[in-house]
Amino acid sequence: MASSSGTSSGSSLIQNSGSEENLQALMDQRKRKRMISNRESARRSRMRKQKHLDELVAQVAQLKKENHQIITSIKYHHPTLFEFGVR
């Protein structure tokens, strides 16, 4: 009996070791999956940020154009305002 309990104990160590290896492999797999997910999320975030920046740059260009048109219109309709240095 002692030998079967010794064998059982040895096999239990192998099973525990196998379980630990499986657990470690599962943890590694989850870590890799999380890393990939985080990278993809960061990529999407950078894309959103770039899109927002592009929209702001376009808005600045549009506002500059409108500002120029308004100043031109004011200068045309009220030329005396600009004779005294009013901008």
WOBELJO-V510157 format. One line per field, one symbol per residue. phi: phi as a letter, one per 30 degrees, with the letter a starting at -180 (. if undefined). psi: psi as a letter, one per 30 degrees, with the letter a starting at -180 (. if undefined). Layout:
phi=???
psi=???
//
This chain:
phi=.ddddddddddddddddddddddddddddddddddddddddddddddddddddddddddddddddddddddddddddbdddcdcidc
psi=eeeeeeeeeeeeeeeeeeeeeeeeeeeeeeeeeeeeeeeeeeeeeeeeeeeeeeeeeeeeeeeeeeeeeeeeeeeefiffeffggk.
//
